[in-house]
Amino acid sequence: MAENQPTGPAETGAEMDYGEHERTFSMFLALTKWLVILSVSLLVAMAFGFFAGGGLFGGIVLFIVLNALAYFLT
């Protein structure tokens, strides 16, 4: 076990896998973007359905349309 310990300062420890770091960060950003898009479209569809007289069916349709629009625009 002792032979696997780094001998230098902590700042110069193990090698970083920068490619894997970039892929993980890209996935995190994509997930965050889509969660925000889904949340906003859900809130807009709920407001349309409850307050604008769209009803349940109108809210569901608007939710699907907003998500499809976001998919094609991003």
C-alpha positions, 0 to 999 in steps of 0.5 A: 500500500505504501508504494502507491502513495504520492511522494510530492505535494498534494497539488501534484498528485494523480493525473487528471483525466481531462477528457472524462472531466469535460464529458461529465461537465457537458452531461451536467450542463445538458441535464441542467438545461433540459430540467430548466426547459421542462420546468418552465414549460410545465409552469407555462402550461399549468398557467395556461390551463388554469388561468387562461381557460385552456383546461387540462387538454390545452395545458397538456398540448401546450406542454408538448408543443413547448418541449418540441419547440425547445428540442428543435431550437436547441 
